[in-house]
């Protein structure tokens, strides 16, 4: 499975960004896609996940600000990020797998920088 991310960039605090990630390859019908992030000097952490059935899961730090969604026909996952703050600055990684919290594949990462 290959994952191609897009949509990162620089935004001011309070602004919004939308990340996209398209999966290709041998993909089983039932799967989990998600986003993790890693800020400088910190461990990688879960941001959000979504199953093919539409069940979502969010880190407490992004609840109410970020929305994860997917288009199963396109094998694409999206992360709409709003009310961004500098603490959201990180490299965001798209993930794909078959068990929740256990990604099997990772994207190359896309940088999100939020300026104060």
Steps between C-alpha positions, in 0.01 A plus 500: 500500500630843405384820667534844343429800720433859405376822653756596761646847528531814706197662662442763764353413837124474477515394140406178323663239282378185330722197457430224249646155461435255219570131541579269214603141456353181640230631732254286688147628517497540879781716633595792721660820380625775721740777582783515749733791566844560641610835632868589543643328806182308569375149439270419215136516609161402368289780357195323361383180334204399287383155396340403171173491694543863602588456866735773616740547786682818605775606734361717779722787389325529162140415584265772383766653274598222258272284289608180331306359207551263212384414152501123477455499124823699466683339794569850621498643849473867592583700809329837529685703761351817644586739781863403458749606763880485514483177703357332189829556317633160401562260218170326430506140383222316323453141604327189370432172673254234601499540876422814696814660646726265302580652164673277249601772257614860540516791261811709455363779718393855430610803700241718670632819655278735700642843571398701804 
